[in-house]
């Protein structure tokens, strides 16, 4: 991939900013909405839980999680995406948004019951550091639910599952899901539990 194309994709999806970031945000909200809601359903959230959403983009998943959980924290490296997320979640009292990344969430140890990430893991510069951080912020027995466009994953979903297991997760399940809609793409998904 050429450097200029990588820069365009980063401005639209990796670290969205400017006009390209707004276009990327619209595409994410439109193309990812069904998957975001599906992943929230897979997580089986309860009203007493704290949920961390890594890379919430324009906030479709954050809003869906906020309808079910006690507290939802969105962490994104893009100030523009956090702004779009804040607009979508305006008036939702149980939502907090912070600049950060998968590897540096800013949360305290064992402070989340569930971590959700949709179409974001392929953008993590260091997946091992990201999964270590996810394990650190999850309470013992906490759940990780992850989904990514299968064709954009840098490794197979089985290799990704092995990375998650190697980071200290257990009871791992992985599958593929075909979201509805013309902009949707086949998703590799997994669910795992933090080992005590």
N, C-alpha and C positions, 0 to 999 in steps of 0.2 A: 504494500500500500504506500502511495507517495506521501511525502511529508505534508503537502498542502491538503490532501484529502483527510489525513489524520487530524490536522488542525481544524478543518471544517466539522468533522464528526465530533471532536472534543468540544467545540463551541456549541454544537447543537445538542449533544447527549452526554458527554463525559463530564464536563464542567460548564453547563449551559450558561451562556451570557449573550447579551445583545439581542439583535433581531433573530439570529440563528437559534439562540437559546429559547426565545419565545416560540418560534416555530417548532423546535424540538419538544418543548413543553406541551404544546397543543397535540403533537403527534403521540407523545407518551400518554397523555390523558385519554386520547381517543383509542389508540391501539392497545394500551395496557389495561384499560378499565375492567374488562371482564376477568382478566388474570388477577388483577389486584383484589377484586371482590372474591374470586375463587380461593385465593391463598388465605384471605382472612377467614373464609369458611373452613378451610383445611386446618387452620390453627385452632379452631374450636375455642375461641376466646370466651372468658367469663368476666362478669362485671367487677370482680375484685382484682383483676390482673393489671400489671404494668407492661406495656408493649413498646418495644423499640422498633421503629421502621428505619432501616438503613437505605438511604437513597430514595426518599419518598417522591422525588420529582414534584409534579404539580398537585400531589396530595390526595388522589383518589383512594388509595389504600389507607392513608391516615384517617380520612373521614369515615371510611367503612369500619375501621378498627375502633374509632372513637364511639361509635354507636353501640359497641359491645363491651368495651373494657373500661376500667376505672381511670386509667391514665395512658396516654399515647405520646411518645417522644419521637419526633422525626429528626434525623441527623443527615445532612446533605452537605457536600462541599461547595455547592452553588448557592450564592445569596439570591440569585434570580429565581431558582426553583423554590427556595424557602419562601420567597415573596408570593409566588403563585400558590404554594401550599397554604400559606396564611390567608390568602384571599378566599380559597376554596373552603377553608375551615373556620372562617370568620364567625364568631359567636359560639364556637364550640369550646367550652370552658376546660375540658380535660385534655387539650392538645398543647404540647410544648414543642418548639422548633429551635434547633441549634445548628450552627455551622460545625462540621466535623466530617469524619470519614469512617469507613468500616474499621480501619486500624486505630483510629483515635476518636472514639465517640464522646469522650468527656464525661461518661457516666461513672458512678461509683461501682465497686465490686458488688456482684450479686444483687443488682438493683432492678433487673427486669425478669419477668416471668416468661415472656415470649419475644423472640427476635424474628422479624419478617424482612425479607428483601426480595424485590421483584425487578428483574431485568437490570441488575446492578452489579452482580458479582463479576461479570466479565469486564467491568471497568476498574476493579480493584487492582492497584499496582502491585500489591503483595497479598495474595490470597491467604497465605499462611498467617501473616500478621492479622489480617481481618478475622479469620476464624478463631485465632487465639483471643482477640479482643471480644468477639461474640461470646466465647466460653467464659471469659472473665466477668462480663456484665450480667450473664444469666445466673439466676439462682440455681442451686442444685435441683435437678429434675426439670429445669426450664427447657422450653422447646425452641428449636430453630426451624423455620419454614422458609424455604428458598425456592425461587422460580427464575428461570432465565431462558431467553430465546435459544433453543438448542443449536441453531446454526451459528450463533455468535459466541458460543462458549469456546475458550481456547483449548479446552480438554473435553473428553467425553464425560457424560453425566456419571459414568461409573468411576472415572478417575476423580471427578469432583467429590463423589461420595467417599472415596478412599481418603481424600484430603480432610474431609469433615470428620471421619472416624479417627484419623491420625491426630486431630486436634483435641480429642477427648470427648467425642460424642458417641452415643450408643443408640440402640433401637432404631437404626437408620432405615428408612424406606425411600425408594426412589421410583419414579414413574414418569411418563410423558403425558401431556395434556394438550388437547387441540382446542384452543379458545375459539369462540365464534367471532365472526366479523371479517370483513375484507382486509383490514390492516393487521389482523392478528397472525402470529406465527407460532408454530409448534413449540411448546415449552417443556424443558427438562425441569422436574420439580423434585424436591426432597424434603423430608421431615426427619428430625433427629432430636435426641434428648441429651442434655448435658449430664455427663457422669459426675457423681458427687466428688 
